[in-house]
Amino acid sequence: MIKCEGKELPEMFEGYKTSDLLKTWEEIKTGGTKAPKGQIEAMGNLLADHKLGIYGAYNNKTKSPKE
């Protein structure tokens, strides 16, 4: 398992190494990536499924104080 933002992630996600997907995310945040479209889509799905990055920030922002 890989840990990111305090969450355990699988070694593989949608046929890609999770570490490669996280690397792609870092590349995009710092200016761009040459990753293929399928890998970028898998990266977005990983972020959304595990509420990481922008999805985690959005989720935390929209929670009510009681949650």
N, CA, C and O atoms as CSV, one atom per row, in Angstrom:
chain,resi,resn,atom,element,x,y,z
A,1,MET,N,N,0.833,-1.192,0.000
A,1,MET,CA,C,0.000,0.000,0.000
A,1,MET,C,C,0.877,1.255,0.000
A,1,MET,O,O,1.976,1.275,0.553
A,2,ILE,N,N,0.360,2.276,-0.627
A,2,ILE,CA,C,1.026,3.571,-0.683
A,2,ILE,C,C,0.221,4.535,0.179
A,2,ILE,O,O,-1.010,4.519,0.141
A,3,LYS,N,N,0.901,5.372,0.953
A,3,LYS,CA,C,0.225,6.365,1.780
A,3,LYS,C,C,0.369,7.732,1.121
A,3,LYS,O,O,1.448,8.119,0.673
A,4,CYS,N,N,-0.748,8.448,1.078
A,4,CYS,CA,C,-0.749,9.810,0.544
A,4,CYS,C,C,-1.833,10.585,1.269
A,4,CYS,O,O,-2.978,10.141,1.352
A,5,GLU,N,N,-1.471,11.731,1.785
A,5,GLU,CA,C,-2.417,12.566,2.524
A,5,GLU,C,C,-3.117,11.775,3.624
A,5,GLU,O,O,-4.295,11.998,3.902
A,6,GLY,N,N,-2.388,10.853,4.247
A,6,GLY,CA,C,-2.915,10.066,5.344
A,6,GLY,C,C,-3.841,8.933,4.928
A,6,GLY,O,O,-4.481,8.313,5.778
A,7,LYS,N,N,-3.919,8.654,3.627
A,7,LYS,CA,C,-4.808,7.600,3.144
A,7,LYS,C,C,-3.983,6.487,2.516
A,7,LYS,O,O,-2.943,6.732,1.905
A,8,GLU,N,N,-4.462,5.265,2.677
A,8,GLU,CA,C,-3.801,4.116,2.063
A,8,GLU,C,C,-4.357,3.915,0.664
A,8,GLU,O,O,-5.570,3.831,0.472
A,9,LEU,N,N,-3.469,3.838,-0.301
A,9,LEU,CA,C,-3.848,3.672,-1.696
A,9,LEU,C,C,-3.331,2.335,-2.212
A,9,LEU,O,O,-2.322,1.830,-1.720
A,10,PRO,N,N,-4.009,1.761,-3.195
A,10,PRO,CA,C,-3.534,0.498,-3.764
A,10,PRO,C,C,-2.252,0.710,-4.562
A,10,PRO,O,O,-1.964,1.828,-4.989
A,11,GLU,N,N,-1.490,-0.349,-4.764
A,11,GLU,CA,C,-0.264,-0.272,-5.564
A,11,GLU,C,C,-0.575,0.049,-7.024
A,11,GLU,O,O,0.179,0.763,-7.686
A,12,MET,N,N,-1.702,-0.489,-7.524
A,12,MET,CA,C,-2.127,-0.276,-8.912
A,12,MET,C,C,-3.537,0.308,-8.913
A,12,MET,O,O,-4.358,-0.007,-8.051
A,13,PHE,N,N,-3.797,1.163,-9.895
A,13,PHE,CA,C,-5.125,1.762,-10.043
A,13,PHE,C,C,-5.411,1.899,-11.526
A,13,PHE,O,O,-4.662,2.553,-12.252
A,14,GLU,N,N,-6.498,1.280,-11.979
A,14,GLU,CA,C,-6.908,1.307,-13.383
A,14,GLU,C,C,-5.763,0.935,-14.335
A,14,GLU,O,O,-5.628,1.510,-15.414
A,15,GLY,N,N,-4.945,-0.035,-13.916
A,15,GLY,CA,C,-3.874,-0.536,-14.766
A,15,GLY,C,C,-2.577,0.255,-14.713
A,15,GLY,O,O,-1.639,-0.066,-15.443
A,16,TYR,N,N,-2.496,1.265,-13.882
A,16,TYR,CA,C,-1.291,2.089,-13.742
A,16,TYR,C,C,-0.756,1.976,-12.321
A,16,TYR,O,O,-1.520,1.756,-11.381
A,17,LYS,N,N,0.541,2.126,-12.165
A,17,LYS,CA,C,1.120,2.186,-10.823
A,17,LYS,C,C,0.649,3.471,-10.158
A,17,LYS,O,O,0.719,4.549,-10.747
A,18,THR,N,N,0.178,3.348,-8.949
A,18,THR,CA,C,-0.298,4.518,-8.217
A,18,THR,C,C,0.809,5.550,-8.070
A,18,THR,O,O,0.549,6.751,-8.154
A,19,SER,N,N,2.033,5.103,-7.853
A,19,SER,CA,C,3.142,6.051,-7.722
A,19,SER,C,C,3.317,6.869,-9.001
A,19,SER,O,O,3.653,8.052,-8.932
A,20,ASP,N,N,3.093,6.254,-10.175
A,20,ASP,CA,C,3.178,6.991,-11.435
A,20,ASP,C,C,2.044,8.006,-11.573
A,20,ASP,O,O,2.239,9.102,-12.098
A,21,LEU,N,N,0.865,7.628,-11.099
A,21,LEU,CA,C,-0.267,8.553,-11.160
A,21,LEU,C,C,-0.036,9.754,-10.246
A,21,LEU,O,O,-0.354,10.886,-10.612
A,22,LEU,N,N,0.510,9.513,-9.075
A,22,LEU,CA,C,0.806,10.623,-8.159
A,22,LEU,C,C,1.914,11.508,-8.725
A,22,LEU,O,O,1.894,12.725,-8.539
A,23,LYS,N,N,2.873,10.907,-9.408
A,23,LYS,CA,C,3.943,11.677,-10.061
A,23,LYS,C,C,3.349,12.554,-11.157
A,23,LYS,O,O,3.744,13.710,-11.308
A,24,THR,N,N,2.403,12.012,-11.922
A,24,THR,CA,C,1.734,12.786,-12.964
A,24,THR,C,C,1.010,13.979,-12.365
A,24,THR,O,O,1.044,15.076,-12.924
A,25,TRP,N,N,0.355,13.770,-11.233
A,25,TRP,CA,C,-0.347,14.865,-10.546
A,25,TRP,C,C,0.637,15.966,-10.161
A,25,TRP,O,O,0.353,17.148,-10.356
A,26,GLU,N,N,1.780,15.588,-9.620
A,26,GLU,CA,C,2.799,16.579,-9.248
A,26,GLU,C,C,3.314,17.322,-10.478
A,26,GLU,O,O,3.537,18.531,-10.419
A,27,GLU,N,N,3.506,16.618,-11.585
A,27,GLU,CA,C,3.960,17.254,-12.822
A,27,GLU,C,C,2.941,18.281,-13.307
A,27,GLU,O,O,3.314,19.378,-13.721
A,28,ILE,N,N,1.672,17.934,-13.259
A,28,ILE,CA,C,0.627,18.859,-13.700
A,28,ILE,C,C,0.596,20.098,-12.820
A,28,ILE,O,O,0.438,21.213,-13.317
A,29,LYS,N,N,0.747,19.905,-11.513
A,29,LYS,CA,C,0.721,21.041,-10.585
A,29,LYS,C,C,1.892,21.982,-10.811
A,29,LYS,O,O,1.794,23.170,-10.505
A,30,THR,N,N,3.006,21.470,-11.345
A,30,THR,CA,C,4.201,22.295,-11.504
A,30,THR,C,C,4.492,22.668,-12.948
A,30,THR,O,O,5.615,23.060,-13.267
A,31,GLY,N,N,3.506,22.553,-13.823
A,31,GLY,CA,C,3.725,23.069,-15.159
A,31,GLY,C,C,3.302,22.195,-16.316
A,31,GLY,O,O,3.158,22.704,-17.427
A,32,GLY,N,N,3.100,20.936,-16.120
A,32,GLY,CA,C,2.648,20.101,-17.224
A,32,GLY,C,C,3.247,18.712,-17.194
A,32,GLY,O,O,4.199,18.437,-16.464
A,33,THR,N,N,2.669,17.846,-18.003
A,33,THR,CA,C,3.122,16.459,-18.059
A,33,THR,C,C,3.054,15.975,-19.498
A,33,THR,O,O,2.310,16.512,-20.318
A,34,LYS,N,N,3.831,14.970,-19.783
A,34,LYS,CA,C,3.788,14.328,-21.096
A,34,LYS,C,C,3.112,12.961,-20.998
A,34,LYS,O,O,3.199,12.149,-21.919
A,35,ALA,N,N,2.445,12.719,-19.885
A,35,ALA,CA,C,1.746,11.437,-19.674
A,35,ALA,C,C,0.631,11.294,-20.702
A,35,ALA,O,O,0.030,12.287,-21.111
A,36,PRO,N,N,0.352,10.056,-21.123
A,36,PRO,CA,C,-0.744,9.842,-22.071
A,36,PRO,C,C,-2.101,10.160,-21.447
A,36,PRO,O,O,-2.262,10.161,-20.227
A,37,LYS,N,N,-3.068,10.428,-22.318
A,37,LYS,CA,C,-4.404,10.821,-21.884
A,37,LYS,C,C,-5.023,9.810,-20.917
A,37,LYS,O,O,-5.640,10.204,-19.927
A,38,GLY,N,N,-4.867,8.523,-21.190
A,38,GLY,CA,C,-5.441,7.497,-20.322
A,38,GLY,C,C,-4.877,7.545,-18.920
A,38,GLY,O,O,-5.598,7.328,-17.946
A,39,GLN,N,N,-3.590,7.828,-18.812
A,39,GLN,CA,C,-2.955,7.924,-17.496
A,39,GLN,C,C,-3.457,9.158,-16.753
A,39,GLN,O,O,-3.662,9.112,-15.540
A,40,ILE,N,N,-3.653,10.246,-17.466
A,40,ILE,CA,C,-4.169,11.466,-16.836
A,40,ILE,C,C,-5.597,11.242,-16.351
A,40,ILE,O,O,-5.962,11.692,-15.265
A,41,GLU,N,N,-6.402,10.552,-17.148
A,41,GLU,CA,C,-7.772,10.243,-16.725
A,41,GLU,C,C,-7.772,9.335,-15.499
A,41,GLU,O,O,-8.566,9.539,-14.581
A,42,ALA,N,N,-6.891,8.336,-15.474
A,42,ALA,CA,C,-6.790,7.444,-14.311
A,42,ALA,C,C,-6.352,8.229,-13.083
A,42,ALA,O,O,-6.831,7.973,-11.978
A,43,MET,N,N,-5.441,9.188,-13.271
A,43,MET,CA,C,-4.981,10.016,-12.163
A,43,MET,C,C,-6.143,10.809,-11.588
A,43,MET,O,O,-6.296,10.893,-10.369
A,44,GLY,N,N,-6.963,11.390,-12.454
A,44,GLY,CA,C,-8.135,12.134,-11.989
A,44,GLY,C,C,-9.104,11.245,-11.231
A,44,GLY,O,O,-9.664,11.652,-10.213
A,45,ASN,N,N,-9.301,10.035,-11.726
A,45,ASN,CA,C,-10.187,9.088,-11.045
A,45,ASN,C,C,-9.632,8.687,-9.684
A,45,ASN,O,O,-10.382,8.553,-8.717
A,46,LEU,N,N,-8.308,8.495,-9.610
A,46,LEU,CA,C,-7.665,8.160,-8.329
A,46,LEU,C,C,-7.886,9.287,-7.324
A,46,LEU,O,O,-8.259,9.041,-6.177
A,47,LEU,N,N,-7.656,10.516,-7.760
A,47,LEU,CA,C,-7.848,11.657,-6.864
A,47,LEU,C,C,-9.294,11.745,-6.386
A,47,LEU,O,O,-9.556,11.990,-5.209
A,48,ALA,N,N,-10.226,11.542,-7.308
A,48,ALA,CA,C,-11.645,11.637,-6.950
A,48,ALA,C,C,-12.085,10.484,-6.045
A,48,ALA,O,O,-12.773,10.701,-5.047
A,49,ASP,N,N,-11.688,9.262,-6.395
A,49,ASP,CA,C,-12.108,8.091,-5.616
A,49,ASP,C,C,-11.594,8.122,-4.186
A,49,ASP,O,O,-12.280,7.680,-3.265
A,50,HIS,N,N,-10.390,8.644,-4.001
A,50,HIS,CA,C,-9.782,8.641,-2.670
A,50,HIS,C,C,-9.805,10.027,-2.015
A,50,HIS,O,O,-9.210,10.241,-0.958
A,51,LYS,N,N,-10.503,10.957,-2.665
A,51,LYS,CA,C,-10.642,12.325,-2.144
A,51,LYS,C,C,-9.290,12.927,-1.787
A,51,LYS,O,O,-9.046,13.341,-0.654
A,52,LEU,N,N,-8.417,12.963,-2.794
A,52,LEU,CA,C,-7.085,13.540,-2.654
A,52,LEU,C,C,-7.018,14.851,-3.426
A,52,LEU,O,O,-7.876,15.136,-4.261
A,53,GLY,N,N,-5.992,15.644,-3.139
A,53,GLY,CA,C,-5.757,16.854,-3.919
A,53,GLY,C,C,-6.959,17.772,-3.923
A,53,GLY,O,O,-7.524,18.085,-2.874
A,54,ILE,N,N,-7.345,18.201,-5.112
A,54,ILE,CA,C,-8.452,19.151,-5.229
A,54,ILE,C,C,-9.762,18.553,-4.746
A,54,ILE,O,O,-10.614,19.272,-4.224
A,55,TYR,N,N,-9.934,17.264,-4.911
A,55,TYR,CA,C,-11.177,16.616,-4.481
A,55,TYR,C,C,-11.240,16.545,-2.955
A,55,TYR,O,O,-12.317,16.693,-2.376
A,56,GLY,N,N,-10.126,16.326,-2.313
A,56,GLY,CA,C,-10.089,16.303,-0.857
A,56,GLY,C,C,-10.336,17.680,-0.284
A,56,GLY,O,O,-11.041,17.822,0.715
A,57,ALA,N,N,-9.759,18.702,-0.910
A,57,ALA,CA,C,-9.961,20.074,-0.450
A,57,ALA,C,C,-11.425,20.471,-0.606
A,57,ALA,O,O,-11.997,21.107,0.279
A,58,TYR,N,N,-12.030,20.098,-1.729
A,58,TYR,CA,C,-13.444,20.408,-1.959
A,58,TYR,C,C,-14.321,19.678,-0.945
A,58,TYR,O,O,-15.250,20.259,-0.383
A,59,ASN,N,N,-14.019,18.412,-0.719
A,59,ASN,CA,C,-14.801,17.617,0.228
A,59,ASN,C,C,-14.714,18.207,1.631
A,59,ASN,O,O,-15.729,18.306,2.321
A,60,ASN,N,N,-13.531,18.597,2.056
A,60,ASN,CA,C,-13.364,19.188,3.390
A,60,ASN,C,C,-14.069,20.536,3.498
A,60,ASN,O,O,-14.597,20.875,4.558
A,61,LYS,N,N,-14.081,21.294,2.432
A,61,LYS,CA,C,-14.709,22.599,2.432
A,61,LYS,C,C,-16.234,22.499,2.525
A,61,LYS,O,O,-16.878,23.354,3.133
A,62,THR,N,N,-16.801,21.470,1.930
A,62,THR,CA,C,-18.253,21.356,1.873
A,62,THR,C,C,-18.870,20.594,3.032
A,62,THR,O,O,-20.094,20.539,3.147
A,63,LYS,N,N,-18.054,20.006,3.892
A,63,LYS,CA,C,-18.595,19.273,5.038
A,63,LYS,C,C,-19.213,20.244,6.043
A,63,LYS,O,O,-18.713,21.350,6.248
A,64,SER,N,N,-20.286,19.815,6.652
A,64,SER,CA,C,-20.875,20.636,7.701
A,64,SER,C,C,-20.045,20.484,8.976
A,64,SER,O,O,-19.318,19.500,9.118
A,65,PRO,N,N,-20.137,21.427,9.895
A,65,PRO,CA,C,-19.355,21.363,11.130
A,65,PRO,C,C,-19.630,20.103,11.963
A,65,PRO,O,O,-18.771,19.695,12.745
A,66,LYS,N,N,-20.797,19.483,11.815
A,66,LYS,CA,C,-21.122,18.300,12.596
A,66,LYS,C,C,-20.455,17.047,12.074
A,66,LYS,O,O,-20.374,16.053,12.796
A,67,GLU,N,N,-19.963,17.062,10.816
A,67,GLU,CA,C,-19.353,15.854,10.234
A,67,GLU,C,C,-17.930,15.703,10.672
A,67,GLU,O,O,-17.261,14.746,10.281
